[in-house]
């Protein structure tokens, strides 16, 4: 149960942050035809937030598997 909760504490904030930053850049690009320099934040957001999202997802996955195994 603790692994599931800690995984959610990793996954939710880092996923929201990465999604808001990346989604905001894409929305800005779509609405205002931004230049490449303005959407170059997307790879940075994925590189910085991606490992935390993956770690949180792995913790949640393992926590769910352990709870179902009982």
N, C-alpha and C positions, 0 to 999 in steps of 0.2 A: 504494500500500500504506500509506503514511504517513497519508493522508487517512482511510482506513478505520480505522486504529488510533486516531487522534486522535478521530474521530467516536465510536468505541466508548467511549473514555475520557470523553467528554461524556455520551453517551446512557445508559450503564449506571448510574453513580452518581446522576445527576439523576433518572432514571426510577425507580430504587429508592426514593430519598428521597421523591419526590412520591407514589409509590404507597403507601409505608408510612404517610405522614402522612394522605393522603386515605383510604386503606383503613382505617386505625385509627380515624379519625373516623366513617366509615360503620359499622364494626363496633361501636363504642361506641354509636352511635345505635340500631343494630338490637338489641343485647343489653340496653341499659339504658334505652332510650327517652329519649335525651338531648334537651335543649332545642335550639332554633335557635342559641343562642349557642355551644354546644359543637361544632356541625358547621359553623360559619361559617369554619373553617380551610380547608375544601376549596377555595373559590374562591381564597383566598390561596395555597395550595399550587400550584394550577394556574397562577396568574398569575406566581408566582416561578419555578417549575420548568418551565413550559411552553416558554418561549423556548429554554432549554438543551436540552430534549428535542427540540424541532424542529430546532435547529442540529445536534445530534448525529446525528439521523436523516438530515438532508440530507447531512452529510459521509459517513455510511456509504453512503447511496444513490449519491452521486457516485463514491465510491471503488469500489463494486461495479461500477458501469457502466463505469468506466475499466479495471478489471481484465478484465471480460468483452470489452471492445472490442479487446483486444490480439490 
